[in-house]
Amino acid sequence: MQVSGLSSSISNRTVHLLDYAAGNVRSLVNAVEKLGWQVEWVKTPEEVQKAEILILPGVGHFGHCLTQFSNAGYVEPVKQHIASGKPFMGICVGIQALFEGSDESPTVPGLGVVKDRLRRFRDDDKSVPHIGWNSANTAHITSSGDAAEGQSIYGLRPDSKYYYVHSYSVPYRRGVLEADGWSVATARYGDEEFVGAIARDNVLATQFHPEKSGAAGLRVLKAFLEGRKSEMLPQTISPAASKEGLTRRIIACLDVRTNDQGDLVVTKGDQYDVRVKEGNDVRNLGKPVSKAQEYYEQGADEVTFLNITSFRDTPLKDLPMLEVLRQTSATTFVPLTIGGGIRDTLDPETGRTVPALEVATLYFQSGADKVSIGSDAVTAAEQYYAAGRKLSGKTAIETISEAYGAQAVVVSVDPRRVYVSSTEATNHHTVKTSYTGPQGEEYCWYACTIKGGRETRDLDVIQLVTAVEAMGAGEILLNCIDKDGTNSGFDLELIRSVKAAVKIPVIASSGAGNADHFAEVFEQTNVDAALGAGMFHRGEWTVKQVKEDLQKRGLSVRRFEDEV
C-alpha cells in the first residue's frame, strides 16, 4: 500500500524537518541522511507549504514545545499540510502534539487531529519517566484496520524493540482510536497499556524515537519515507511474537579524557586513578568514536561519554568532545549521554557567564540526548537544604529539565561508604550492611563526593537523590567509589536504598566484571539499567555476550538487529 502524494518527493528525495527549537534533532537528520534522503529545514510557517514530506520532531515538555510551536505560527500550516494528504510524521512530542492536550500542561492545547489526551504514568510500582526499549505491538490489528493480521505498519515488527523516553502517554482503549480510522501499535509499562504509534492515511506518529532505535527504528523511518504503509511480515516472525514491556538496559560507558600527548582517549582507573603505575601515562583503551561504534554493533542499549578531566573549565571550547558527539551520532543510533562541564561557565573570550542551559544546548545540538550532571548537583542539593527545601529555579537541573524535559537530565552520583557503629552514631541515612567495617561496624552511610571523588561532602546519597528528583532530574547514574575498578560486582545495598528513595529510574554503575554481576543486579534489585566499562574496554566480555547470558537466565533483553 502506497501513501498518496509521494511520487514527487521520491524523485527529489527531500525531507523537510520543522525547526522550532525542540531538543536534539541531529540524530534524526543523521538517520534520514543515512537512508539516502536530503534534509531541508522549515524555519518559518510560510515554508511549510513547500514540504512534500514533513517530519515534526520534539523532545521535552509538552507545554514548552507546544507553546513555542504555537507562538511561531505553525499550528494552521501544519494542520493544512496534514489535511492535504501529503506525508506527515510526528516523533515523541511530535505525536503528542497531534492529540487534544496533555495533563503535563492542562491549559496548553494540542492540534486536536486525534481525539484523546495524554496522562502521566502511575508511579506506584514503576519508575517515571518511562525510559528504555519497549514494543510497538500491532498484533491486535485485524483486517478492519489499515493492515491485516500478519502485516506490519510502516515496518513495525512485533519482535522488535524501540526506544522510548517519556512520562506522559495516551492510555490505549481498544477500538476507540480505531473507530476514527487510526491503526494503533501499543506498548505496555507495568499494568498500563499505552499508544506507541498511530497511522492513518498520510500520517504516521510514534511515541518512540526511530532515530534512536537502531536498525528497527531505521526500518520504520525508511518505510515511511518510501510510502510503504503496510506489507506482510517475514514468515519467520509471528504477529504474537512480542514479549511486552521494557527490556533490561545494558549501557556502555566511556570515560574520556585528554592524554599527555593531547589526544582524546577512552580510559579507566581504579577508584578514579586513570594513570598506569609504570610510566604514569594516562591509560589508553581506545578512541571514543570507534569504541562507541563497536559497542553499538554489539547491541549496547545506550552509550555514555563521561568527559572526566579535559576542557572542564571551559566546556564551551570543548571542540574535540563536540566533534566526538557529532561523529558518533552519525553512525550510532542509540541514545547518547554526555557528562562533564554541564554547568554555568565563564566564556574566557567574552567574559560572559554562560548559563548551564546554553552549555547543554550546545551538546544537544552536537548529538547528545541526555546530559549528566555530577559535582554541581551536590552543590545544588546543599543549597536546596540550606534554603529549607525550596527550589531556586536557577540550577542547571531545573533549567535544563524545564526546557528539554526531565528525561534529558541525568545526575551522576559518586558516593563512598562511611562505617558507623549504630544508626544513632550519625544523622545520615544508614544501611545495615552484610560487609562489616574495619572495626566490625554493622552500619554504614554513603557520603557524596565531588571533583571526581577527591572531596567528600557532609551530604548522604539519599539526601542527594531526593533533592535532585525534586529539582526535575529524570534519571540517576549511581556510581560507587568503593566498587569502582574492582570487578567485584555492583553495590546491591546502595542500589536498593536509592531505588526505595526515588521514583525516577536508576542506573547501576561501578564494579561490573562479568555477566554474573549484571544478572545479580537485575535479579536481586529493581534497578532500571546497568552500566559496564572496563570489562568491555579490555575485551574480557562483549555487550552481546552479556545479553546472551542474561537471556539464557530468562531476563528480557533487546536483541541486536542489523537489517534495515
C-alpha positions as CSV (number, residue, x, y, z in Angstrom):
1,M,0.0,0.0,0.0
2,Q,1.5,3.3,-1.1
3,V,0.7,6.7,0.5
4,S,-0.6,9.4,-1.8
5,G,1.5,12.5,-2.5
6,L,4.8,10.7,-2.5
7,S,5.8,10.5,-6.2
8,S,7.5,13.9,-6.4
9,S,9.3,13.5,-3.1
10,I,10.7,10.1,-4.1
11,S,12.2,11.7,-7.2
12,N,13.9,14.5,-5.3
13,R,14.3,12.5,-2.0
14,T,13.9,15.6,0.1
15,V,12.6,15.5,3.7
16,H,11.6,18.7,5.5
17,L,12.0,18.9,9.3
18,L,10.2,21.6,11.2
19,D,12.7,23.6,13.4
20,Y,11.1,25.1,16.5
21,A,13.9,24.6,18.9
22,A,12.5,21.4,20.4
23,G,15.5,19.3,21.6
24,N,18.2,17.2,19.9
25,V,17.4,16.6,16.2
26,R,20.9,15.9,14.9
27,S,20.4,12.2,15.2
28,L,17.2,12.4,13.2
29,V,19.0,14.3,10.5
30,N,21.8,11.7,10.5
31,A,19.2,8.9,10.3
32,V,17.4,10.4,7.3
33,E,20.7,11.1,5.5
34,K,21.9,7.5,6.2
35,L,18.8,6.3,4.4
36,G,19.8,8.3,1.4
37,W,17.5,11.3,1.7
38,Q,18.3,15.0,1.9
39,V,17.1,17.2,4.8
40,E,15.8,20.7,4.5
41,W,14.7,22.8,7.4
42,V,11.4,24.6,7.7
43,K,12.2,27.7,9.7
44,T,9.0,29.8,9.1
45,P,5.3,29.0,8.8
46,E,5.3,30.1,5.2
47,E,7.9,27.4,4.3
48,V,5.6,24.5,5.4
49,Q,3.6,24.6,2.2
50,K,6.7,23.7,0.1
51,A,7.3,20.5,2.0
52,E,6.2,17.2,0.4
53,I,7.3,15.1,3.3
54,L,7.2,16.8,6.7
55,I,8.5,15.5,10.0
56,L,7.7,17.1,13.3
57,P,10.3,16.1,15.9
58,G,10.3,17.1,19.5
59,V,11.8,16.3,22.9
60,G,10.8,17.5,26.3
61,H,8.0,19.3,28.0
62,F,4.6,19.3,26.2
63,G,3.7,22.8,27.3
64,H,7.1,24.3,26.4
65,C,7.2,22.7,23.0
66,L,3.6,23.4,22.0
67,T,3.8,27.0,23.2
68,Q,6.9,27.6,21.1
69,F,5.2,25.8,18.2
70,S,2.0,27.9,18.5
71,N,3.8,31.2,19.1
72,A,5.9,30.7,16.0
73,G,2.7,30.4,13.9
74,Y,3.0,26.7,12.9
75,V,-0.4,25.4,14.0
76,E,-2.6,26.1,11.0
77,P,0.1,25.5,8.3
78,V,0.8,22.0,9.8
79,K,-2.9,21.2,10.0
80,Q,-3.2,22.2,6.3
81,H,-0.3,20.0,5.4
82,I,-1.9,17.0,7.1
83,A,-5.3,17.8,5.5
84,S,-3.6,18.0,2.1
85,G,-2.8,14.3,2.1
86,K,1.0,14.9,1.9
87,P,3.1,12.5,4.2
88,F,3.5,13.7,7.8
89,M,5.4,12.1,10.7
90,G,5.4,13.1,14.3
91,I,8.1,11.8,16.7
92,C,7.8,11.8,20.6
93,V,6.4,15.3,21.4
94,G,5.5,15.2,17.7
95,I,2.9,12.5,18.3
96,Q,1.8,14.2,21.5
97,A,1.1,17.4,19.6
98,L,-1.5,15.7,17.4
99,F,-3.7,15.0,20.4
100,E,-6.1,17.4,22.1
101,G,-3.9,18.1,25.1
102,S,-1.8,16.7,27.9
103,D,-2.1,16.6,31.7
104,E,1.6,17.8,31.7
105,S,0.2,21.3,30.7
106,P,-3.5,21.2,31.0
107,T,-4.0,24.7,29.7
108,V,-1.9,24.3,26.5
109,P,-3.9,22.8,23.6
110,G,-2.6,20.3,21.1
111,L,-3.5,20.3,17.4
112,G,-6.6,18.1,18.0
113,V,-6.0,15.9,15.0
114,V,-6.5,12.9,17.2
115,K,-9.3,12.9,19.8
116,D,-7.7,12.0,23.1
117,R,-5.4,13.3,25.8
118,L,-2.1,12.3,27.4
119,R,-1.9,11.3,31.0
120,R,1.0,10.7,33.3
121,F,2.1,7.2,34.0
122,R,1.3,6.0,37.5
123,D,4.5,5.7,39.6
124,D,3.1,3.4,42.3
125,D,5.0,0.4,41.1
126,K,7.4,1.6,38.4
127,S,9.9,4.4,37.6
128,V,8.7,7.5,35.8
129,P,9.9,8.7,33.2
130,H,9.4,5.5,31.2
131,I,12.9,5.1,29.7
132,G,14.1,2.2,27.6
133,W,13.3,-0.3,24.9
134,N,9.7,-1.4,24.6
135,S,7.4,-2.8,22.0
136,A,5.2,-1.2,19.3
137,N,2.9,-4.1,19.0
138,T,0.4,-4.4,16.2
139,A,-0.7,-8.0,16.9
140,H,-4.2,-6.8,17.8
141,I,-4.8,-5.2,14.3
142,T,-7.2,-7.1,12.1
143,S,-8.5,-6.5,8.6
144,S,-10.7,-3.7,9.9
145,G,-7.6,-1.5,10.3
146,D,-5.0,-0.3,7.8
147,A,-3.2,-3.6,7.9
148,A,-4.4,-7.2,8.1
149,E,-3.3,-9.6,10.7
150,G,0.3,-10.7,9.9
151,Q,1.1,-7.4,8.2
152,S,3.3,-4.6,9.5
153,I,2.5,-0.9,9.6
154,Y,5.4,1.2,8.3
155,G,7.9,-1.6,9.1
156,L,6.9,-2.1,12.7
157,R,7.5,-5.7,13.9
158,P,6.2,-7.4,17.0
159,D,9.6,-9.0,17.8
160,S,11.4,-5.6,17.7
161,K,12.0,-3.1,20.4
162,Y,12.1,0.7,20.1
163,Y,13.5,3.4,22.4
164,Y,11.0,5.4,24.5
165,V,11.7,8.2,26.9
166,H,8.6,10.0,28.3
167,S,6.4,10.5,31.4
168,Y,3.1,11.1,29.6
169,S,1.2,8.8,27.2
170,V,-2.2,8.1,25.7
171,P,-3.8,5.1,27.5
172,Y,-4.9,2.5,25.0
173,R,-8.6,1.8,24.9
174,R,-9.4,-0.9,22.4
175,G,-11.4,0.3,19.5
176,V,-11.7,4.0,20.4
177,L,-9.0,5.4,18.1
178,E,-9.7,2.6,15.6
179,A,-13.3,3.9,15.3
180,D,-11.8,7.1,13.8
181,G,-9.7,5.2,11.3
182,W,-6.4,5.0,13.2
183,S,-4.2,1.9,13.2
184,V,-2.6,1.7,16.6
185,A,0.6,0.0,17.8
186,T,0.8,-0.4,21.6
187,A,3.3,-0.9,24.4
188,R,2.9,-1.9,28.0
189,Y,4.5,-0.4,31.1
190,G,3.6,-2.3,34.2
191,D,-0.1,-2.8,34.0
192,E,-0.6,0.2,31.8
193,E,-1.1,-0.3,28.0
194,F,-0.4,2.9,26.0
195,V,-0.2,4.1,22.4
196,G,3.2,3.6,20.9
197,A,2.4,4.6,17.4
198,I,-0.6,5.6,15.2
199,A,-1.2,5.7,11.5
200,R,-4.0,6.9,9.2
201,D,-3.9,7.8,5.6
202,N,-0.8,10.1,5.2
203,V,0.1,10.3,8.9
204,L,2.5,8.2,11.0
205,A,3.3,9.2,14.5
206,T,5.5,7.4,17.1
207,Q,5.9,7.9,20.8
208,F,9.3,6.2,20.5
209,H,12.3,7.6,18.7
210,P,13.0,5.7,15.5
211,E,16.3,7.5,15.1
212,K,17.4,6.1,18.4
213,S,16.0,2.6,17.9
214,G,18.9,1.1,16.0
215,A,18.1,-0.9,12.8
216,A,14.5,-1.5,13.9
217,G,13.9,2.3,14.1
218,L,15.6,3.0,10.8
219,R,13.4,0.4,9.2
220,V,10.3,2.3,10.3
221,L,11.7,5.6,9.1
222,K,12.6,4.1,5.8
223,A,9.2,2.6,5.3
224,F,7.6,6.0,6.0
225,L,9.9,7.8,3.6
226,E,9.2,5.3,0.9
227,G,5.5,5.3,1.5
228,R,5.3,1.6,2.4
229,K,2.4,1.8,4.8
230,S,1.6,-1.9,5.1
231,E,3.3,-5.1,4.0
232,M,3.4,-8.7,5.0
233,L,5.7,-9.6,7.9
234,P,8.5,-12.0,7.1
235,Q,7.3,-15.6,7.5
236,T,9.8,-16.1,10.3
237,I,8.0,-13.5,12.5
238,S,4.9,-14.4,14.4
239,P,2.4,-11.5,14.9
240,A,2.2,-12.6,18.6
241,A,6.0,-12.8,19.0
242,S,6.4,-9.8,21.1
243,K,7.3,-10.1,24.8
244,E,5.8,-6.9,26.0
245,G,7.3,-4.5,28.5
246,L,10.7,-2.9,29.0
247,T,13.9,-4.9,28.4
248,R,16.9,-4.8,30.7
249,R,19.1,-2.0,29.5
250,I,22.8,-2.6,29.2
251,I,24.8,0.7,28.9
252,A,28.4,1.0,27.8
253,C,30.2,3.8,29.5
254,L,33.3,5.5,28.1
255,D,35.5,7.7,30.4
256,V,37.1,10.1,28.0
257,R,40.0,12.5,28.7
258,T,43.0,14.0,27.0
259,N,46.2,12.1,27.5
260,D,49.6,13.7,27.9
261,Q,50.0,13.9,24.1
262,G,46.8,15.9,23.7
263,D,44.7,13.1,22.2
264,L,41.2,12.2,23.4
265,V,41.2,8.6,24.6
266,V,38.9,6.1,26.4
267,T,40.4,5.4,29.8
268,K,39.6,3.6,33.0
269,G,41.0,3.5,36.5
270,D,40.8,2.1,40.0
271,Q,38.9,4.4,42.4
272,Y,39.2,7.1,39.6
273,D,43.0,6.9,39.2
274,V,43.4,6.5,35.4
275,R,47.2,6.5,35.2
276,V,49.2,3.3,34.8
277,K,51.7,2.6,37.5
278,E,54.6,2.2,35.1
279,G,55.4,5.4,33.3
280,N,52.5,7.3,34.8
281,D,50.8,7.7,31.5
282,V,47.0,8.0,31.1
283,R,45.7,4.5,30.5
284,N,44.7,4.4,26.8
285,L,41.9,1.8,25.9
286,G,40.9,3.2,22.5
287,K,39.4,6.0,20.6
288,P,36.0,7.3,21.7
289,V,34.2,7.2,18.3
290,S,35.4,3.8,17.3
291,K,34.7,2.3,20.7
292,A,31.1,3.7,20.7
293,Q,30.5,2.2,17.3
294,E,31.9,-1.1,18.5
295,Y,29.5,-1.2,21.4
296,Y,26.6,-0.2,19.3
297,E,27.3,-3.1,16.9
298,Q,27.4,-5.4,19.9
299,G,23.9,-4.4,21.0
300,A,24.5,-1.7,23.7
301,D,21.2,0.0,24.5
302,E,22.9,3.3,25.3
303,V,26.3,4.8,25.2
304,T,27.5,7.3,27.9
305,F,30.5,9.6,27.5
306,L,31.9,11.0,30.7
307,N,34.4,13.7,30.0
308,I,36.4,13.2,33.2
309,T,39.0,16.0,33.0
310,S,39.7,17.7,29.7
311,F,38.2,21.1,29.0
312,R,36.1,21.0,32.2
313,D,37.0,24.6,33.0
314,T,35.9,25.8,29.5
315,P,33.2,23.4,28.2
316,L,32.2,26.0,25.5
317,K,35.6,25.4,23.9
318,D,35.4,21.7,24.2
319,L,35.6,21.3,20.4
320,P,37.1,17.8,20.4
321,M,34.4,16.3,22.6
322,L,31.7,18.1,20.5
323,E,33.2,16.5,17.4
324,V,33.2,13.1,19.1
325,L,29.4,13.5,19.6
326,R,28.8,14.6,16.0
327,Q,30.7,11.7,14.6
328,T,29.2,9.2,17.0
329,S,25.7,10.3,16.4
330,A,26.2,9.9,12.6
331,T,26.6,6.1,12.9
332,T,25.4,5.1,16.4
333,F,21.6,5.1,16.5
334,V,21.1,4.6,20.2
335,P,20.8,7.3,23.0
336,L,24.0,9.2,23.8
337,T,24.7,10.8,27.2
338,I,27.5,13.3,27.8
339,G,28.8,14.3,31.2
340,G,31.4,16.8,32.3
341,G,31.3,20.5,32.5
342,I,27.5,20.9,32.2
343,R,27.2,24.0,34.4
344,D,27.2,27.8,34.4
345,T,30.5,28.7,32.9
346,L,32.6,31.7,32.1
347,D,33.4,32.3,28.4
348,P,37.1,33.2,28.6
349,E,36.9,35.2,25.4
350,T,33.9,37.5,26.2
351,G,33.9,37.4,30.0
352,R,30.2,36.5,29.9
353,T,28.8,33.9,32.2
354,V,27.1,31.3,30.0
355,P,24.1,29.5,31.7
356,A,24.2,25.7,32.0
357,L,21.1,25.5,29.7
358,E,23.1,27.1,26.9
359,V,26.0,24.8,27.5
360,A,23.7,21.8,27.5
361,T,22.1,23.0,24.3
362,L,25.5,23.0,22.6
363,Y,25.9,19.4,23.4
364,F,22.3,18.5,22.4
365,Q,22.9,20.2,19.0
366,S,26.0,18.1,18.6
367,G,24.2,14.8,19.1
368,A,23.7,14.2,22.8
369,D,20.3,13.0,24.0
370,K,21.0,13.4,27.7
371,V,23.4,15.4,29.8
372,S,24.9,14.1,33.0
373,I,25.5,16.5,36.0
374,G,27.8,15.5,38.8
375,S,29.6,17.7,41.3
376,D,27.3,20.7,40.6
377,A,24.3,18.5,41.6
378,V,25.8,18.1,45.0
379,T,26.3,21.8,45.4
380,A,22.7,22.4,44.2
381,A,21.4,19.9,46.8
382,E,23.3,21.5,49.6
383,Q,21.8,24.9,48.7
384,Y,18.3,23.3,48.4
385,Y,18.5,22.0,52.0
386,A,20.1,25.3,53.3
387,A,17.1,27.1,51.8
388,G,14.6,24.9,53.6
389,R,14.0,22.5,50.7
390,K,13.0,25.4,48.4
391,L,13.7,25.3,44.7
392,S,15.5,28.2,43.3
393,G,14.5,27.6,39.7
394,K,18.0,28.6,38.6
395,T,20.0,25.4,39.0
396,A,21.3,23.5,35.9
397,I,19.0,20.6,36.7
398,E,15.9,22.8,36.9
399,T,16.6,25.0,33.8
400,I,17.6,22.1,31.5
401,S,14.7,19.9,32.7
402,E,12.2,22.8,32.2
403,A,13.4,23.3,28.6
404,Y,14.1,19.7,27.5
405,G,12.2,17.6,29.9
406,A,13.3,15.5,32.9
407,Q,14.4,12.7,30.7
408,A,17.2,14.8,29.3
409,V,18.9,15.3,32.8
410,V,20.9,12.5,34.4
411,V,22.5,13.1,37.8
412,S,25.8,11.2,38.3
413,V,26.3,10.3,41.9
414,D,29.7,9.3,43.4
415,P,29.2,8.1,46.9
416,R,31.6,6.3,49.2
417,R,30.9,4.2,52.3
418,V,31.3,5.7,55.8
419,Y,31.1,3.0,58.5
420,V,29.4,3.7,61.8
421,S,28.7,1.6,64.9
422,S,25.0,2.3,65.0
423,T,22.2,4.3,63.5
424,E,22.4,6.8,66.4
425,A,26.1,7.5,65.6
426,T,25.1,9.7,62.6
427,N,22.2,11.8,61.4
428,H,22.6,10.4,57.9
429,H,20.6,7.7,56.3
430,T,22.2,4.4,57.2
431,V,22.2,0.9,55.8
432,K,22.7,-2.3,57.9
433,T,25.4,-3.9,55.9
434,S,26.4,-7.5,55.3
435,Y,30.0,-6.2,54.8
436,T,31.2,-5.0,58.2
437,G,33.7,-2.2,58.6
438,P,37.3,-2.3,59.7
439,Q,36.3,-2.2,63.4
440,G,33.4,-4.6,62.9
441,E,30.8,-1.9,62.3
442,E,27.5,-3.2,61.1
443,Y,26.1,0.0,59.7
444,C,27.2,2.5,57.0
445,W,26.1,5.6,55.3
446,Y,27.1,6.8,51.8
447,A,28.8,10.1,51.7
448,C,28.6,12.1,48.4
449,T,31.8,13.2,46.8
450,I,32.7,15.9,44.2
451,K,35.6,16.6,41.9
452,G,36.0,13.0,40.7
453,G,35.9,11.6,44.2
454,R,38.6,13.8,45.5
455,E,36.4,15.7,48.0
456,T,33.8,14.3,50.4
457,R,30.8,16.3,51.5
458,D,28.6,16.1,54.6
459,L,25.6,15.0,52.4
460,D,24.4,11.5,52.1
461,V,23.3,9.8,48.9
462,I,19.6,9.7,49.9
463,Q,19.6,13.4,50.6
464,L,21.2,14.0,47.2
465,V,18.9,11.8,45.1
466,T,15.7,13.1,46.7
467,A,16.8,16.7,46.2
468,V,17.7,16.3,42.5
469,E,14.4,14.4,41.9
470,A,12.6,17.4,43.3
471,M,14.6,19.7,41.0
472,G,13.5,17.7,38.0
473,A,16.2,15.2,37.3
474,G,14.9,12.3,35.2
475,E,17.5,9.6,36.0
476,I,20.2,8.7,38.5
477,L,23.5,7.2,37.4
478,L,24.5,5.5,40.6
479,N,28.3,5.0,40.9
480,C,30.2,3.7,44.0
481,I,33.8,4.8,44.6
482,D,34.4,1.7,46.8
483,K,33.4,-0.6,43.9
484,D,35.0,1.3,41.0
485,G,37.5,-0.8,39.2
486,T,37.2,-3.8,41.5
487,N,35.3,-6.1,39.1
488,S,33.6,-7.5,42.2
489,G,30.0,-6.7,41.3
490,F,27.6,-3.8,42.0
491,D,26.9,-2.5,45.5
492,L,23.5,-4.0,45.9
493,E,22.8,-2.5,49.3
494,L,23.4,1.0,47.9
495,I,21.2,0.3,44.9
496,R,18.3,-1.0,47.0
497,S,18.4,2.0,49.3
498,V,18.4,4.6,46.5
499,K,15.7,2.8,44.5
500,A,13.5,2.8,47.6
501,A,14.0,6.6,48.0
502,V,13.1,7.8,44.5
503,K,10.6,7.2,41.7
504,I,12.8,8.1,38.8
505,P,14.9,5.5,37.0
506,V,18.3,4.4,38.5
507,I,21.3,3.1,36.5
508,A,23.6,0.8,38.5
509,S,27.3,1.6,37.9
510,S,30.7,0.6,39.3
511,G,32.0,-2.9,39.9
512,A,30.8,-4.9,36.9
513,G,33.3,-7.5,35.9
514,N,31.3,-10.3,34.2
515,A,27.8,-11.3,33.1
516,D,27.0,-12.8,36.6
517,H,27.2,-9.3,38.1
518,F,24.6,-8.0,35.6
519,A,22.3,-10.9,36.3
520,E,22.8,-10.4,40.0
521,V,21.8,-6.7,40.0
522,F,18.7,-7.4,37.8
523,E,17.6,-10.4,39.8
524,Q,18.2,-9.0,43.3
525,T,17.2,-5.3,42.9
526,N,14.6,-3.5,40.9
527,V,17.2,-1.3,39.2
528,D,16.2,0.1,35.8
529,A,19.6,-0.3,33.9
530,A,23.1,-1.4,34.5
531,L,26.4,0.0,33.1
532,G,29.7,-1.6,32.3
533,A,33.0,0.0,31.3
534,G,36.4,-1.7,31.9
535,M,35.2,-5.2,31.3
536,F,34.0,-4.1,27.8
537,H,37.1,-1.9,27.1
538,R,39.5,-4.6,27.9
539,G,37.7,-7.2,25.8
540,E,37.0,-9.5,28.7
541,W,33.3,-9.5,27.8
542,T,31.3,-8.1,24.9
543,V,27.9,-6.5,25.4
544,K,26.5,-9.2,23.1
545,Q,27.9,-11.9,25.4
546,V,26.4,-10.3,28.5
547,K,23.0,-10.1,26.8
548,E,23.1,-13.7,25.6
549,D,23.9,-14.8,29.2
550,L,21.0,-12.8,30.6
551,Q,18.6,-14.2,28.0
552,K,19.6,-17.7,29.0
553,R,18.6,-16.8,32.5
554,G,15.1,-15.7,31.4
555,L,15.8,-12.0,31.6
556,S,14.3,-9.9,28.8
557,V,17.0,-8.0,26.7
558,R,16.8,-6.3,23.4
559,R,18.3,-8.3,20.5
560,F,20.6,-6.5,18.1
561,E,19.2,-6.1,14.6
562,D,21.4,-5.2,11.6
563,E,18.8,-5.4,8.8
564,V,17.2,-2.1,7.9
